[in-house]
Amino acid sequence: MDTFLLAFLPDLDAVLNILKVAIGLGLVIFFHELGHFAVAKWCDVNVERFSIGFGPILFSRKWGETEYALSAVPFGGYVKMLGQDDSDPSQLTSEEIAEDPRSYTAKTVPQRMAIISAGVTMNIITGLMFFVIAFLWGVYRLDNEVGAVQPGGPAWEHGIRPGDTLTEIDDSPINGFEDIMRAVALSHGAIDINGKHSDGSKYSVTLSPMNPDGDKKTRRQIGAVPPMSLEIPAVPDKADQAAIVPGSPAARAEGGFLPGDRIRQAGDEPIERYPQLEAYLAAHRSEPVDIYVKRRGAGEELVKVTVPPQKYRVLGLQMDIGKIEAVRPGSPAHRAGIKEGDKLTAINGREIGDDLDPMRLPEFLDDLAGEEVAITVSREGQGRAPETIEFRLTPESIDDWIESPELPGWPLSITSIGAAYHVIPTVFRVDPNGPAADTHVAALDTIEKVTLHQRDDVPKPFKLTDSKVEISIGEDSWAYVFWSMQDPTIESVELKLKSGSDTKPKSVLVNLTEAPGDWYVPNNRGINTQYKRIDLKADSVGDAIELGWLHTTNSIKDIYLTLRGLVAGDISVKELHGPIGIAQMAYAQADVKLSQFILFLGLISVNLAVINFLPIPVLDGGHMVFLIWEALSRRKPSERVVVAATYCGLAFVLGLMVFVIYIDIFVH
């Protein structure tokens, strides 16, 4: 009976995290309103109500002359003073109310300025306080190393490689990968980057960040993702958790990986960085590999784990090759004269499509490193038929530069020659012995959407929502889909495709099978490691205050740069978050580490201060504009102006709130 009842109890960790979020965000709002309240009381203003939240009052109690309330809409709060009520802006110009010496409007302009600015001042102070506490307890940041680069992206084109460290962007020091993302996203125009390659050599490049969605514009990026560490993540002591990808070669490894294992060696080679591990696995892709790990409780002796190879899993479909998306400057392809827009048609006389699968070109040419090869391309020209051109070049051996389509839209890269191309979602051939042969898929069918279906027994954290994930293909994501299919937890793929002149798409379900022959996945093998992190902890209270102050000033600057980016179009409005998104991010931080959550509260507090002081009627900044007008003109603005501006500001704020809630629900 006890076990049966436990099934109906809520997850205690989830309940505690929700309480943390409610209390934490409530504190941020409370401190803001406390600033207004305390200075108003100090100026002897009659404060009628102090409310956390807006709308209908859920609970209230009166102490002295002030009613303290908890209201139904938890997206802010307010202090209602005699003579100052945003729901009745005419009070600000009422001569009758101003005759009461304890009304807000009876106070001098400097006193009213102090009351209005007290909320944002308190948020800056409490933001600094949150930051100081977080740095005293210790927080972690992602390492400022590059984990992978997007083929064809700005970083790739300028020779930035996995394992490189970025040290400066536009003369600002980089202390973590978050600094890289923020500095790039908030930049305008070209940026200067200083860094170090994995061999220690320094470099400087100037590049223009890209908007990955083109005209849809999200945030500016250089096409780099955070680095992975060599440590197998620790997991909670629960039956539904796992540290290694279920069903993968790593999960079947002789010796077995354990949570907290740290990889130190592969074969006879010492491993210090994740790209080295990937390079070793790629070089021995068809062989079992001995991985040596440092294990807790095992002393200094390394523990050997033998990981079998991993074959590609396929649908029995060969897709068509697209045009070259990018050519890296200085690469063998660039030196030979291959250009963007060319279409690869043959390698050493072997036709691509008839004889070579486009998905196997990177491996095929990598294996020919050091040998001269003949590459034939088809090049279109204006007003003339495409011409066939043959180039001769020598692929390079790049040991620790393994490129794979990590995200949707990333092209497939032939690292050894420095060219990247898309594989288009048009079926070129159906393998008569493959799993798709028994379906209605045929040559020239176009795949529009893919749904990856997971096995039912997959534990957290590898479980997908609803045990499936849908991917819209477009013209540029088949390589990413194919790479995603190599996840051992995926058992079948549902294809939504269009055939010839048929107007209605059809759907087929295909079970994945191992590729015939000797086609092996070059890296990973299901060895799941956590992100590479830097622990940041102040040595003293003084250091924590210094770090907190720097974080506060940088956060304020970042908010204004974000606003500039929104106005200039460098940042999409899709990047905004409303109350739902903020609560979700707060929950995610609370679920990780208390100090990370406190750091997040500091950021929210500073954001609240800056946004509240924008010159928008209804907000504190709008009230300050009226007070500045009054100080300069020595007369109050007219009631008509105040009422009109207040209602316009209220409409704008409410409209913005509805808009960001819509983004939270339907976009993010």
Stockholm file with secondary structure:
# STOCKHOLM 1.0

chainA/1-668         MDTFLLAFLPDLDAVLNILKVAIGLGLVIFFHELGHFAVAKWCDVNVERFSIGFGPILFSRKWGETEYALSAVPFGGYVKMLGQDDSDPSQLTSEEIAEDPRSYTAKTVPQRMAIISAGVTMNIITGLMFFVIAFLWGVYRLDNEVGAVQPGGPAWEHGIRPGDTLTEIDDSPINGFEDIMRAVALSHGAIDINGKHSDGSKYSVTLSPMNPDGDKKTRRQIGAVPPMSLEIPAVPDKADQAAIVPGSPAARAEGGFLPGDRIRQAGDEPIERYPQLEAYLAAHRSEPVDIYVKRRGAGEELVKVTVPPQKYRVLGLQMDIGKIEAVRPGSPAHRAGIKEGDKLTAINGREIGDDLDPMRLPEFLDDLAGEEVAITVSREGQGRAPETIEFRLTPESIDDWIESPELPGWPLSITSIGAAYHVIPTVFRVDPNGPAADTHVAALDTIEKVTLHQRDDVPKPFKLTDSKVEISIGEDSWAYVFWSMQDPTIESVELKLKSGSDTKPKSVLVNLTEAPGDWYVPNNRGINTQYKRIDLKADSVGDAIELGWLHTTNSIKDIYLTLRGLVAGDISVKELHGPIGIAQMAYAQADVKLSQFILFLGLISVNLAVINFLPIPVLDGGHMVFLIWEALSRRKPSERVVVAATYCGLAFVLGLMVFVIYIDIFVH
#=GR chainA/1-668 SS CHHHHHTTSCCHHHHHHHHHHHHHHHHHHHHHHHHHHHHHHHTTCCEEEEEEEEEEEEEEEEETTEEEEEEEEEEEEEEEETTBCTTSGGGGGCHHHHTSTTSGGGSCHHHHHHHHHHHHHHHHHHHHHHHHHHHHHCEEEECSBCCEECTTSHHHHTTCCTTCEEEEETTEECCSHHHHHHHHHTCCSCEEEEEECTTSCEEEEEECCBCTTGGGCCCCBCSEECCBCSBCCCCCSCTTCCSSCTTSTTTTCBSCCCTTCEEEEETTEECCSHHHHHHHHHHTTTSCEEEEEECTTSTTSCEEEEECCCBCEECSEEEEEEEEEEECTTSHHHHHTCCTTCEEEEETTEEBTTTBCGGGHHHHHHTTTTSCEEEEEEEEETTEEEEEEEEEECCCCCTTCCCCCCSTTCCEEETTTTEEEEEEEEEEEECTTSGGGGTTCCTTCEEEEEEEEECTTCCTTSCCGGGEEEEECTTTCHHHHHHHTTCTTEEEEEEEEECTTCSSCEEEEEECEECSSSCBCCSCTTCCCCBCEEEECCSSHHHHHHHHHHHHHHHHHHHHHHHHHHHHTSSCGGGCCCHHHHHHHHHHHHHHCHHHHHHHHHHHHHHHHHHHTSSCTTSHHHHHHHHHHHHHHSSCCCHHHHHHHHHHHHHHHHHHHHHHHHHHHHTC
#=GC SS_cons         CHHHHHTTSCCHHHHHHHHHHHHHHHHHHHHHHHHHHHHHHHTTCCEEEEEEEEEEEEEEEEETTEEEEEEEEEEEEEEEETTBCTTSGGGGGCHHHHTSTTSGGGSCHHHHHHHHHHHHHHHHHHHHHHHHHHHHHCEEEECSBCCEECTTSHHHHTTCCTTCEEEEETTEECCSHHHHHHHHHTCCSCEEEEEECTTSCEEEEEECCBCTTGGGCCCCBCSEECCBCSBCCCCCSCTTCCSSCTTSTTTTCBSCCCTTCEEEEETTEECCSHHHHHHHHHHTTTSCEEEEEECTTSTTSCEEEEECCCBCEECSEEEEEEEEEEECTTSHHHHHTCCTTCEEEEETTEEBTTTBCGGGHHHHHHTTTTSCEEEEEEEEETTEEEEEEEEEECCCCCTTCCCCCCSTTCCEEETTTTEEEEEEEEEEEECTTSGGGGTTCCTTCEEEEEEEEECTTCCTTSCCGGGEEEEECTTTCHHHHHHHTTCTTEEEEEEEEECTTCSSCEEEEEECEECSSSCBCCSCTTCCCCBCEEEECCSSHHHHHHHHHHHHHHHHHHHHHHHHHHHHTSSCGGGCCCHHHHHHHHHHHHHHCHHHHHHHHHHHHHHHHHHHTSSCTTSHHHHHHHHHHHHHHSSCCCHHHHHHHHHHHHHHHHHHHHHHHHHHHHTC
//
